[in-house]
Amino acid sequence: MEYFRLRGTGVSPGIAIGEVRLTEKIVFSARKDTIEADQVAEELERLEAAIGRTRSQLVQIKEKIGKKLGEDHSFIFESHLLILEDKSLTQSLKKKIEEDLFRSEWAITQVHGRYMEIFDSISDEYFKQRKYDVSDVLSRLYLNLQPTEAPKKEDGKNRILVAHDLLPSEAASRLSRGNVLAVALDVGGTTSHTAILARSLDIPAVMGLRDITQSVKDGDTLIVDGAVGEVIINPPLAIRREFIGKKKKYDDYRRELQKTAALEARTLDGIRFTPMANIELPEEVKVAQLMGAEGIGLFRSEFIYFQSPELPEEEDHFRIYSQLAQQTAPMPVYIRTIDIGGEKTLPQLNIEKEPNPALGLRAIRFSLRDREIFRTQLRAILRASVSKNVSILIPMITELEEVYEVKTILREVQGELRQERVAFDEDIPLGVMIEVPAAAAITDKIVREVDYISIGTNDLIQYYLAVDRSNELVSYLFKPLHPSVLRLLKFIIDSAKKADKEVTVCGEMAADPLSAIVLLGLGLKNFSMNPIFIPRIKRVLRSIEYGTARKIVHRALTLKTAQEIEEHILEKILVKHPTALLMGGEYPSG
């Protein structure tokens, strides 16, 4: 047995060692089957029967997952039911049968191919993951055209699941059985439903391995390291022993961190801070709360545009937002309006390709151009705000004029709802994201016009330092602790404090232990991050004094380089609070 390693994307942390269970990839028809005109009615009946069977299966899966994992995760299959009922989808299938005289298998194959082309044309990885929801529904529908084949029986042994991809319904069915040690896939990323389910079930997972299905067979031994994104195939005994020890250290580490999730978020000297979660899907709320989140600091609303090839209607938005608000209440939820455009292109939005998309028509710039889409979203957010815990967050503000325009549109939409006698929170907070240097420089002006601000450090630092952090040639220059970045952050946070307005950081700085200490020292109290990092940051901030962090940062602001600043912080923290960073980094590596 050949021993070698593969690298992918770690989407759910943890270490597993076990045998491979290789799943088969669903293959659509490659043959163009046609029918006669007098067979159309019969073929439509066959399609309707398959739709009915698919609907029943999805309802059963939804109920099963609801009982096993909670209603938050069963919502995935509510969205699948909506895809199945989508008129544009079913009409496309029926049209190919009625007009093109295609057999149902070929009709589904053609429609599936068209949807996949649409999603594959999107450069944003998160948005690309939504294609698996449509593929899941159409794959199940395809199989239900011939429902007589008995499914293969599993032997029930604990194994590592290896597949090309894992559709959400298949993932829910397999992962909830309790006999999956880990998941390793050719494709997929951190925002896929499979990744979310794996994290919620604490199952290690690595995706984006490209050709692992071609490299293993049933019965091979695998080591999956879901944090570093590594898979080791047929490891020798010495490597197995190494990872058995590593797994024990990691399991001990996780147990310690989980204890922190339930503890109060206070520094050693009693200063309260608020950890919140950045999420993309409503089903992540439960996971976030289990990790100790005290609210949703950033809800990315873009995924709603991937439930259908058509633009979502107000009711589509409202259903998601109201569920999110109810699940989170009484804790706050900050809904970011659509941050799309430039590289995040969607065919149904008809956004032209641009020479420099990162600096082009995106986020609020797009919303202020296509105002009806923006108004639809605002109406839905306002309607969901009756729970009194919803805030509106506007991305990528550059100038005050944009804030004025947003407020004008918001007032108009509120007026419409009053006329229609539709209830909403009359005092709903409106905030903006500070992620453009121009906006950062006038934070003292902007903060007077809004109820709160949220700092998107990922884009802000990238734009401010003129560094593409995904470009390996220059990514070494992306330094959150750069002296100029700290000075800018201090100005932003101080401006908010002087105006007595709330300020949150929702970029990756909030999830980095050293950066979190710096942010605390700058006076920040609200931290929003990926849910899995909340216990880690909570542990770090509970292990230090606010006063100490303030003194350390005061000195750091006088230093000349990022390296000097980092060394200074580490030295002072480890002297005064030697255990503060002990559980703050990634899990032990050896």
C-alpha positions as CSV (number, residue, x, y, z in Angstrom):
1,M,0.0,0.0,0.0
2,E,1.5,3.3,-1.1
3,Y,1.9,6.1,1.5
4,F,1.5,9.7,0.6
5,R,-0.1,13.0,1.7
6,L,-2.7,15.3,0.1
7,R,-3.4,18.9,1.0
8,G,-6.9,20.5,0.8
9,T,-9.0,22.9,2.8
10,G,-9.6,22.1,6.5
11,V,-13.3,23.0,7.0
12,S,-14.0,21.2,10.3
13,P,-11.1,20.8,12.9
14,G,-10.2,17.6,14.5
15,I,-8.1,14.4,13.8
16,A,-9.5,11.0,12.8
17,I,-7.8,7.7,11.9
18,G,-9.7,5.0,10.2
19,E,-10.6,3.0,7.1
20,V,-12.0,4.5,3.9
21,R,-15.6,4.2,2.8
22,L,-15.7,5.4,-0.8
23,T,-19.0,6.6,-2.1
24,E,-20.2,6.6,-5.7
25,K,-20.7,9.9,-7.6
26,I,-24.2,10.4,-9.1
27,V,-23.9,10.4,-12.9
28,F,-26.6,12.0,-15.0
29,S,-27.7,10.7,-18.4
30,A,-25.2,11.1,-21.3
31,R,-27.7,9.9,-23.9
32,K,-30.1,12.2,-25.6
33,D,-33.4,10.3,-25.1
34,T,-36.4,11.6,-26.9
35,I,-40.1,10.7,-26.9
36,E,-43.0,10.9,-29.4
37,A,-45.6,13.7,-29.1
38,D,-48.3,11.3,-27.9
39,Q,-46.0,10.3,-25.0
40,V,-45.7,13.8,-23.5
41,A,-48.7,13.4,-21.1
42,E,-47.3,10.1,-19.8
43,E,-43.8,11.5,-19.4
44,L,-45.1,14.5,-17.5
45,E,-47.0,12.2,-15.2
46,R,-43.7,10.3,-14.6
47,L,-41.9,13.6,-13.8
48,E,-44.7,14.6,-11.4
49,A,-44.5,11.3,-9.7
50,A,-40.7,11.7,-9.2
51,I,-41.3,15.2,-7.9
52,G,-43.8,13.8,-5.4
53,R,-41.4,11.1,-4.2
54,T,-38.6,13.6,-3.9
55,R,-40.8,16.0,-1.9
56,S,-41.7,13.2,0.5
57,Q,-38.1,12.2,1.0
58,L,-37.0,15.7,1.6
59,V,-39.8,16.2,4.2
60,Q,-38.7,12.9,5.9
61,I,-35.0,14.0,5.9
62,K,-36.0,17.4,7.3
63,E,-38.0,15.9,10.2
64,K,-35.2,13.4,10.9
65,I,-32.5,16.1,11.0
66,G,-34.7,18.3,13.0
67,K,-35.0,15.7,15.7
68,K,-31.3,14.7,15.5
69,L,-29.6,18.1,15.2
70,G,-32.3,20.7,15.8
71,E,-34.5,22.8,13.7
72,D,-31.6,25.1,12.7
73,H,-30.1,22.4,10.6
74,S,-33.4,21.0,9.2
75,F,-33.8,24.4,7.6
76,I,-31.3,23.3,4.9
77,F,-34.0,20.9,3.6
78,E,-36.6,23.6,3.8
79,S,-34.6,25.4,1.2
80,H,-34.3,22.2,-0.8
81,L,-38.1,21.9,-0.8
82,L,-38.3,25.5,-2.0
83,I,-35.9,24.7,-4.9
84,L,-38.1,21.7,-5.8
85,E,-41.2,23.9,-5.8
86,D,-39.5,26.7,-7.7
87,K,-41.7,27.4,-10.8
88,S,-38.7,28.4,-13.0
89,L,-37.1,25.0,-12.3
90,T,-40.2,22.8,-12.9
91,Q,-41.3,24.8,-15.9
92,S,-37.8,24.4,-17.5
93,L,-38.1,20.7,-17.0
94,K,-41.7,20.5,-18.4
95,K,-40.8,22.7,-21.3
96,K,-38.0,20.4,-22.4
97,I,-40.5,17.5,-22.3
98,E,-43.4,19.3,-24.0
99,E,-41.6,21.3,-26.6
100,D,-38.2,19.5,-27.1
101,L,-39.8,16.1,-26.6
102,F,-37.0,15.0,-24.2
103,R,-37.3,12.1,-21.9
104,S,-37.3,13.2,-18.2
105,E,-33.7,11.9,-17.6
106,W,-32.3,14.0,-20.4
107,A,-34.4,17.0,-19.4
108,I,-33.1,16.9,-15.9
109,T,-29.5,16.4,-17.2
110,Q,-29.8,19.5,-19.4
111,V,-31.4,21.7,-16.7
112,H,-28.8,20.5,-14.2
113,G,-26.0,21.4,-16.7
114,R,-27.4,24.9,-17.2
115,Y,-27.5,25.6,-13.5
116,M,-24.0,24.3,-12.9
117,E,-22.7,26.6,-15.7
118,I,-24.4,29.5,-14.0
119,F,-22.8,28.7,-10.6
120,D,-19.4,27.8,-12.1
121,S,-19.2,31.2,-13.7
122,I,-19.1,32.8,-10.2
123,S,-15.6,33.5,-8.9
124,D,-16.6,33.8,-5.3
125,E,-16.1,30.5,-3.6
126,Y,-18.9,30.9,-1.0
127,F,-21.4,31.5,-3.8
128,K,-20.1,28.6,-5.8
129,Q,-21.0,26.3,-2.9
130,R,-24.7,27.0,-3.4
131,K,-24.7,24.9,-6.6
132,Y,-24.7,21.8,-4.5
133,D,-28.1,22.6,-3.2
134,V,-29.6,22.7,-6.7
135,S,-27.6,19.6,-7.7
136,D,-28.8,17.7,-4.6
137,V,-32.5,18.3,-5.5
138,L,-32.0,17.5,-9.2
139,S,-29.9,14.4,-8.4
140,R,-32.6,13.1,-6.1
141,L,-35.3,13.9,-8.6
142,Y,-33.3,12.0,-11.3
143,L,-32.9,8.9,-9.1
144,N,-36.6,9.0,-8.3
145,L,-37.5,8.5,-11.9
146,Q,-36.6,4.9,-11.3
147,P,-37.4,4.4,-7.6
148,T,-37.4,0.6,-7.7
149,E,-33.7,0.1,-7.1
150,A,-32.9,-0.9,-3.5
151,P,-30.2,1.2,-1.8
152,K,-27.0,-0.5,-1.0
153,K,-26.8,-1.5,2.7
154,E,-24.0,-0.1,4.8
155,D,-22.2,-2.4,7.3
156,G,-22.4,0.1,10.1
157,K,-18.7,0.2,10.8
158,N,-17.0,3.5,11.8
159,R,-15.2,4.7,8.7
160,I,-13.9,7.8,7.0
161,L,-16.2,8.9,4.3
162,V,-14.5,9.7,1.0
163,A,-16.4,11.1,-2.0
164,H,-16.0,13.4,-5.0
165,D,-18.7,15.7,-3.5
166,L,-21.4,15.1,-0.9
167,L,-24.8,16.6,-1.5
168,P,-26.5,18.2,1.5
169,S,-29.2,15.5,1.8
170,E,-26.6,12.7,1.5
171,A,-24.4,14.5,4.0
172,A,-27.2,14.9,6.5
173,S,-28.2,11.3,6.1
174,R,-24.7,9.8,6.4
175,L,-23.2,12.2,8.9
176,S,-26.1,11.9,11.4
177,R,-25.8,8.1,11.7
178,G,-22.9,8.4,14.1
179,N,-20.5,6.1,12.3
180,V,-18.6,8.6,10.2
181,L,-15.2,9.4,11.7
182,A,-14.2,12.1,9.2
183,V,-15.0,13.4,5.7
184,A,-12.6,13.9,2.8
185,L,-13.9,15.3,-0.5
186,D,-12.5,16.1,-3.9
187,V,-14.4,19.4,-4.0
188,G,-16.2,21.8,-1.6
189,G,-15.2,24.6,0.8
190,T,-15.8,26.1,4.2
191,T,-19.2,27.5,3.5
192,S,-20.8,24.3,2.0
193,H,-23.7,22.7,3.9
194,T,-21.6,19.6,4.4
195,A,-18.9,21.7,6.1
196,I,-21.4,23.3,8.3
197,L,-23.0,20.0,9.3
198,A,-19.5,18.5,9.9
199,R,-18.6,21.3,12.2
200,S,-21.9,21.1,14.1
201,L,-21.4,17.3,14.6
202,D,-17.8,17.8,15.5
203,I,-16.7,15.6,12.6
204,P,-13.2,16.4,11.1
205,A,-13.4,17.3,7.4
206,V,-11.1,18.3,4.6
207,M,-12.4,19.4,1.2
208,G,-10.9,20.6,-2.0
209,L,-8.6,17.5,-2.2
210,R,-9.1,17.4,-6.0
211,D,-8.4,13.7,-6.7
212,I,-8.6,11.8,-3.4
213,T,-11.3,9.5,-4.9
214,Q,-8.8,8.5,-7.5
215,S,-6.1,7.9,-4.9
216,V,-7.9,5.6,-2.4
217,K,-10.1,2.5,-2.3
218,D,-12.4,0.9,0.2
219,G,-10.4,-0.4,3.2
220,D,-7.4,1.9,2.9
221,T,-6.2,3.6,6.1
222,L,-6.6,7.4,6.3
223,I,-5.6,10.1,8.7
224,V,-7.6,13.3,8.4
225,D,-6.4,16.5,10.0
226,G,-9.3,18.9,9.6
227,A,-7.5,22.0,11.0
228,V,-4.5,22.0,8.8
229,G,-6.3,20.5,5.8
230,E,-4.1,17.4,5.5
231,V,-5.0,13.8,4.6
232,I,-2.4,11.0,4.9
233,I,-3.1,7.9,2.9
234,N,-1.9,4.5,4.2
235,P,0.4,6.0,6.8
236,P,3.2,3.8,8.3
237,L,3.0,2.8,11.9
238,A,5.3,5.6,13.2
239,I,3.1,8.2,11.6
240,R,-0.1,6.6,13.0
241,R,1.4,6.7,16.5
242,E,2.4,10.3,16.0
243,F,-1.2,11.3,15.1
244,I,-2.7,9.2,17.9
245,G,-0.7,11.3,20.3
246,K,-1.7,14.5,18.4
247,K,-5.4,13.5,18.5
248,K,-5.3,13.0,22.3
249,K,-3.7,16.5,22.7
250,Y,-6.3,18.0,20.4
251,D,-9.2,16.3,22.2
252,D,-8.0,17.6,25.6
253,Y,-7.6,21.0,24.0
254,R,-11.2,21.1,22.7
255,R,-12.6,19.9,26.1
256,E,-10.8,22.8,27.8
257,L,-12.0,25.4,25.3
258,Q,-15.6,24.1,25.4
259,K,-15.6,24.8,29.1
260,T,-14.9,28.4,28.3
261,A,-17.9,28.8,26.0
262,A,-20.3,28.8,28.9
263,L,-18.3,31.2,31.0
264,E,-19.0,34.9,31.4
265,A,-17.2,37.1,28.9
266,R,-15.2,39.3,31.3
267,T,-11.5,40.2,31.6
268,L,-9.6,39.5,34.8
269,D,-10.4,43.0,36.1
270,G,-14.1,42.6,35.4
271,I,-14.5,44.5,32.1
272,R,-17.3,43.0,30.0
273,F,-16.7,42.1,26.3
274,T,-19.2,40.6,23.8
275,P,-18.2,37.8,21.5
276,M,-20.5,37.4,18.5
277,A,-20.6,35.3,15.3
278,N,-20.2,35.9,11.6
279,I,-22.5,33.5,9.8
280,E,-23.9,32.9,6.3
281,L,-26.8,30.5,6.9
282,P,-29.5,30.5,9.6
283,E,-28.7,26.9,10.5
284,E,-25.4,28.2,11.9
285,V,-27.2,30.0,14.8
286,K,-27.3,27.0,17.1
287,V,-23.7,26.2,16.5
288,A,-22.7,29.8,17.3
289,Q,-24.7,29.8,20.5
290,L,-23.1,26.6,21.6
291,M,-19.7,28.2,21.0
292,G,-20.6,31.1,23.3
293,A,-21.8,33.7,20.8
294,E,-23.9,36.5,22.3
295,G,-25.5,37.4,19.1
296,I,-24.9,37.4,15.3
297,G,-22.5,40.3,14.6
298,L,-22.6,39.8,10.9
299,F,-25.2,37.9,8.8
300,R,-24.1,37.7,5.1
301,S,-27.3,37.9,3.2
302,E,-25.9,37.0,-0.2
303,F,-26.7,33.3,0.0
304,I,-30.4,34.1,-0.5
305,Y,-29.7,34.9,-4.1
306,F,-28.7,31.3,-4.7
307,Q,-32.0,29.6,-3.8
308,S,-33.2,30.2,-7.3
309,P,-31.9,31.3,-10.7
310,E,-34.4,34.1,-10.4
311,L,-34.0,37.2,-8.1
312,P,-35.4,36.4,-4.7
313,E,-38.7,38.1,-3.8
314,E,-39.5,40.0,-0.6
315,E,-41.1,36.9,0.9
316,D,-37.9,34.9,0.3
317,H,-35.9,37.4,2.2
318,F,-38.5,37.8,4.9
319,R,-38.7,34.1,5.6
320,I,-34.9,33.9,6.2
321,Y,-34.6,37.1,8.3
322,S,-37.6,36.4,10.5
323,Q,-36.3,32.9,11.2
324,L,-32.9,34.3,12.0
325,A,-34.3,37.0,14.3
326,Q,-36.5,34.5,16.2
327,Q,-33.7,32.0,16.6
328,T,-31.3,34.6,17.9
329,A,-33.7,36.6,20.2
330,P,-33.3,38.3,22.5
331,M,-29.7,38.5,21.5
332,P,-28.9,41.0,18.6
333,V,-28.5,40.1,14.9
334,Y,-26.9,42.4,12.4
335,I,-28.0,41.8,8.9
336,R,-25.6,43.1,6.2
337,T,-27.3,44.1,3.1
338,I,-26.2,42.5,-0.1
339,D,-22.4,42.7,-0.6
340,I,-22.1,41.6,-4.2
341,G,-20.7,42.8,-7.4
342,G,-17.2,42.9,-8.9
343,E,-15.8,39.4,-8.5
344,K,-19.0,38.2,-6.8
345,T,-21.0,38.1,-10.0
346,L,-24.4,36.6,-10.3
347,P,-26.0,36.1,-13.8
348,Q,-29.5,37.1,-12.6
349,L,-28.1,40.5,-11.4
350,N,-26.7,41.3,-14.8
351,I,-23.5,42.9,-13.5
352,E,-20.9,43.7,-16.2
353,K,-17.4,42.4,-15.9
354,E,-15.0,45.0,-14.7
355,P,-11.2,45.5,-15.2
356,N,-10.7,46.0,-11.5
357,P,-13.6,44.4,-9.7
358,A,-12.3,44.9,-6.1
359,L,-12.6,48.6,-6.7
360,G,-15.7,48.5,-8.8
361,L,-19.5,48.2,-8.6
362,R,-20.1,46.2,-5.5
363,A,-21.9,46.2,-2.1
364,I,-23.7,49.5,-1.4
365,R,-22.6,50.9,-4.8
366,F,-24.6,48.1,-6.5
367,S,-27.6,48.6,-4.2
368,L,-27.8,52.3,-4.9
369,R,-27.7,51.6,-8.6
370,D,-30.3,48.8,-8.6
371,R,-32.6,50.4,-6.0
372,E,-35.6,48.1,-6.4
373,I,-33.5,45.1,-5.3
374,F,-32.2,47.2,-2.4
375,R,-35.8,48.3,-1.4
376,T,-37.0,44.7,-1.5
377,Q,-34.3,43.6,0.9
378,L,-34.9,46.6,3.2
379,R,-38.7,45.9,3.3
380,A,-38.0,42.3,4.3
381,I,-35.5,43.3,7.0
382,L,-37.9,45.8,8.4
383,R,-40.7,43.3,8.6
384,A,-38.5,40.9,10.4
385,S,-37.5,43.5,12.9
386,V,-40.7,43.2,14.9
387,S,-38.7,40.9,17.2
388,K,-36.8,44.1,18.3
389,N,-33.3,42.5,18.0
390,V,-32.5,43.3,14.3
391,S,-30.1,45.9,13.0
392,I,-29.3,46.9,9.4
393,L,-25.7,46.9,8.3
394,I,-24.6,48.7,5.1
395,P,-21.3,47.4,3.5
396,M,-18.5,49.3,1.8
397,I,-19.5,52.9,2.5
398,T,-17.1,55.4,1.0
399,E,-18.6,58.8,1.6
400,L,-21.3,60.6,3.6
401,E,-23.5,61.0,0.5
402,E,-24.0,57.3,0.4
403,V,-25.2,57.3,4.0
404,Y,-27.6,60.1,3.2
405,E,-29.0,58.2,0.2
406,V,-29.4,55.0,2.3
407,K,-31.3,56.9,5.0
408,T,-33.6,58.5,2.5
409,I,-34.5,55.2,0.9
410,L,-34.9,53.6,4.3
411,R,-37.4,56.4,5.3
412,E,-39.3,55.9,2.1
413,V,-39.6,52.1,2.7
414,Q,-40.7,52.7,6.3
415,G,-43.3,55.1,5.0
416,E,-44.7,52.5,2.6
417,L,-44.9,49.9,5.3
418,R,-46.8,52.3,7.6
419,Q,-49.3,53.0,4.8
420,E,-49.7,49.3,4.4
421,R,-50.2,48.9,8.1
422,V,-47.2,46.4,8.3
423,A,-45.5,46.3,11.7
424,F,-41.8,46.9,12.1
425,D,-39.3,48.2,14.6
426,E,-39.6,52.0,14.4
427,D,-36.3,52.4,16.1
428,I,-34.3,49.8,14.1
429,P,-30.6,50.6,14.3
430,L,-28.8,51.5,11.1
431,G,-25.1,51.0,10.9
432,V,-22.3,51.0,8.3
433,M,-19.2,48.9,7.7
434,I,-15.9,50.8,7.8
435,E,-13.8,48.9,5.3
436,V,-12.7,51.6,2.8
437,P,-9.8,53.9,3.9
438,A,-11.7,57.0,2.8
439,A,-14.6,56.1,5.2
440,A,-12.1,55.3,7.9
441,A,-10.6,58.7,7.7
442,I,-13.9,60.4,8.2
443,T,-15.3,58.0,10.8
444,D,-15.8,61.0,13.2
445,K,-18.2,62.5,10.6
446,I,-19.9,59.2,9.6
447,V,-20.6,58.0,13.1
448,R,-22.8,61.0,13.8
449,E,-25.2,59.9,11.0
450,V,-25.6,56.2,12.1
451,D,-26.4,54.2,15.2
452,Y,-23.3,52.0,15.2
453,I,-20.3,51.0,13.0
454,S,-18.7,47.7,12.2
455,I,-15.0,47.5,11.2
456,G,-14.3,45.0,8.4
457,T,-10.6,44.6,9.0
458,N,-10.0,42.1,6.1
459,D,-10.9,44.6,3.4
460,L,-9.8,47.7,5.3
461,I,-6.3,46.5,5.8
462,Q,-6.0,45.1,2.3
463,Y,-7.1,48.5,0.8
464,Y,-5.1,50.5,3.3
465,L,-1.8,48.7,2.8
466,A,-2.4,48.1,-1.0
467,V,-1.9,44.4,-0.5
468,D,-3.8,41.5,-2.0
469,R,-3.7,39.0,0.9
470,S,-4.6,36.1,-1.4
471,N,-1.6,36.9,-3.6
472,E,1.3,34.8,-2.4
473,L,3.8,37.2,-4.0
474,V,2.8,40.0,-1.7
475,S,0.8,38.5,1.1
476,Y,3.7,38.8,3.5
477,L,3.0,42.5,3.5
478,F,-0.5,42.0,4.9
479,K,0.2,42.9,8.5
480,P,-2.7,43.6,10.9
481,L,-0.2,44.9,13.5
482,H,1.4,47.4,11.1
483,P,1.8,50.7,13.0
484,S,-0.3,52.6,10.5
485,V,-3.1,50.0,10.8
486,L,-3.1,50.3,14.6
487,R,-3.2,54.1,14.4
488,L,-6.2,53.9,11.9
489,L,-8.0,51.5,14.1
490,K,-7.5,53.7,17.2
491,F,-8.9,56.7,15.3
492,I,-12.0,54.7,14.3
493,I,-12.6,53.2,17.8
494,D,-12.0,56.5,19.5
495,S,-14.4,58.3,17.1
496,A,-17.2,55.9,17.9
497,K,-16.5,56.2,21.7
498,K,-16.6,60.0,21.6
499,A,-19.9,59.9,19.8
500,D,-21.1,57.2,22.3
501,K,-21.8,54.8,19.5
502,E,-21.3,51.1,19.4
503,V,-18.3,49.7,17.4
504,T,-17.6,46.1,16.5
505,V,-14.8,44.4,14.6
506,C,-16.0,41.6,12.3
507,G,-12.8,40.8,10.4
508,E,-10.2,38.1,11.0
509,M,-8.4,40.3,13.5
510,A,-11.2,39.5,16.0
511,A,-10.4,35.8,15.8
512,D,-6.6,36.1,16.2
513,P,-5.5,36.0,19.9
514,L,-2.8,38.6,19.6
515,S,-4.9,40.9,17.5
516,A,-7.9,40.5,19.9
517,I,-5.7,41.6,22.8
518,V,-4.6,44.7,20.8
519,L,-8.3,45.5,19.9
520,L,-9.3,45.2,23.5
521,G,-6.4,47.5,24.4
522,L,-7.7,50.0,21.9
523,G,-11.0,50.1,23.7
524,L,-13.0,47.6,21.6
525,K,-15.6,45.5,23.5
526,N,-17.5,43.8,20.6
527,F,-15.8,41.0,18.7
528,S,-17.5,39.1,15.9
529,M,-15.9,36.1,14.2
530,N,-16.4,32.6,12.8
531,P,-18.2,30.7,15.6
532,I,-15.5,28.0,16.0
533,F,-13.0,30.7,17.1
534,I,-15.2,32.2,19.9
535,P,-14.1,29.9,22.7
536,R,-10.4,30.5,21.8
537,I,-10.8,34.3,21.9
538,K,-13.0,34.2,25.0
539,R,-10.3,32.2,26.8
540,V,-7.6,34.7,25.8
541,L,-9.5,37.8,26.9
542,R,-10.7,36.2,30.1
543,S,-7.0,35.6,30.9
544,I,-5.8,39.2,30.9
545,E,-6.6,42.5,32.5
546,Y,-8.2,45.2,30.4
547,G,-5.8,47.7,32.1
548,T,-2.8,45.7,31.1
549,A,-4.0,45.5,27.5
550,R,-4.5,49.3,27.4
551,K,-0.9,49.9,28.7
552,I,0.6,47.5,26.2
553,V,-1.2,49.0,23.3
554,H,-0.3,52.6,24.4
555,R,3.4,51.6,24.2
556,A,2.9,49.6,20.9
557,L,1.5,52.7,19.2
558,T,4.9,54.4,19.6
559,L,6.9,51.5,17.9
560,K,8.0,51.6,14.3
561,T,7.4,48.2,12.8
562,A,4.8,45.3,13.0
563,Q,7.6,43.0,14.2
564,E,8.5,45.3,17.1
565,I,4.9,45.6,18.1
566,E,4.3,41.8,18.0
567,E,7.4,41.2,20.1
568,H,6.5,43.9,22.6
569,I,3.0,42.5,23.0
570,L,4.2,38.9,23.4
571,E,6.8,39.9,26.0
572,K,4.5,42.0,28.1
573,I,1.6,39.5,28.0
574,L,3.8,36.5,28.8
575,V,5.4,38.3,31.7
576,K,2.2,39.6,33.3
577,H,-0.2,36.8,32.2
578,P,1.9,33.7,31.3
579,T,-1.1,31.5,30.6
580,A,-3.1,34.0,28.5
581,L,-1.9,32.7,25.2
582,L,-1.5,29.1,26.3
583,M,-4.9,28.0,24.8
584,G,-5.1,30.9,22.4
585,G,-3.6,29.5,19.2
586,E,-4.4,26.6,17.0
587,Y,-4.5,23.2,18.7
588,P,-1.2,21.6,19.7
589,S,0.8,20.3,16.7
590,G,2.9,17.7,18.5
